Amino acid sequence: MVHTQQMCCQKKENCKTTPKLTPLGNRVLVRRLDCEEKLKGGIILPDSAKKKQEQAEVVAIGTGKKDKKGNLIPIPVKNGDIILMEKYSGQEVTVNDEEFVIIKADEIIAIVEK
């Protein structure tokens, strides 16, 4: 059974709104990207068999963290970026029936180039 990230990750079409949440400090608000329910062979996956996605879209970012001297270190992502994040990282929150994850900027592994 072939189940790759490329065929699995697609943006949610019904999620066009941005929640009224602003992450504080070194945190980033992301929306996990949906996983297709059907595989190449036509097999349909139940919700319990779907794996958590490591790809997410950045929805909002905090101000960044401060170093020992008090200088602000900005977060290296911007709204709309697609990122790779650690699988079980962050705090899951639900706003207006939409699921989001608040993660620390340190838990971002990479930015996916379009």
ABEGO torsion letter per residue (X at the ends): XBBBAAAABBBBAABABBBBBBBBEABBBBBBBBBBABBAAGBBBBAAABBBBABBBBABBBAEBBBAAGBBBBBABBBGBBBBBBAABEBBBBBGGBBBBBBBAAABABBBBX
